[in-house]
Amino acid sequence: MPQLVECGLLTTAELAGFETEWRNREQNPAAFLSTPPMVGVIAEKQ
């Protein structure tokens, strides 16, 4: 997440809000995290 701030994709306030929410959610045993799948493809044109 700090890398996103360095790249200008998040503000420090957004990062602080995320970290606060993350700490709150990790206290909830019923909470879960779902992320979109990612696929990386490396190809070489011949």
C-alpha positions as a printed Julia matrix, in Angstrom:
46×3 Matrix{Float64}:
   0.0     0.0     0.0
   2.77    2.54    0.69
   3.97    1.94   -2.87
   0.58    3.14   -4.15
   1.07    6.39   -2.24
   4.56    6.76   -3.72
   3.12    6.27   -7.22
   0.42    8.87   -6.55
  -2.42    6.35   -6.81
  -3.51    6.83   -3.17
  -3.28    9.76   -0.8
  -1.83    9.41    2.69
  -5.35   10.02    4.05
  -6.72    7.12    1.97
  -3.91    4.88    3.18
  -4.62    5.82    6.8
  -8.33    5.09    6.28
  -7.52    1.71    4.74
  -5.2     0.77    7.6
  -7.81    1.75   10.18
 -10.51   -0.28    8.43
  -8.12   -3.23    8.03
  -7.38   -3.27   11.79
 -11.11   -3.09   12.56
 -11.95   -5.95   10.19
  -9.17   -8.26   11.4
 -10.83   -8.21   14.84
 -14.0    -9.68   13.33
 -13.76  -13.5    13.09
 -16.53  -13.55   10.46
 -14.72  -11.15    8.12
 -13.11  -12.36    4.9
 -11.19  -10.84    2.03
 -12.09  -11.48   -1.57
  -9.89  -10.13   -4.35
 -10.23  -10.37   -8.11
  -8.11  -13.07   -9.75
  -5.07  -11.93  -11.66
  -3.45  -13.61  -14.59
  -0.01  -12.66  -15.85
   1.02  -13.56  -19.37
   4.53  -13.18  -20.68
   4.93  -13.74  -24.41
   7.66  -13.29  -26.93
   6.86  -12.4   -30.53
   8.95  -14.35  -33.01
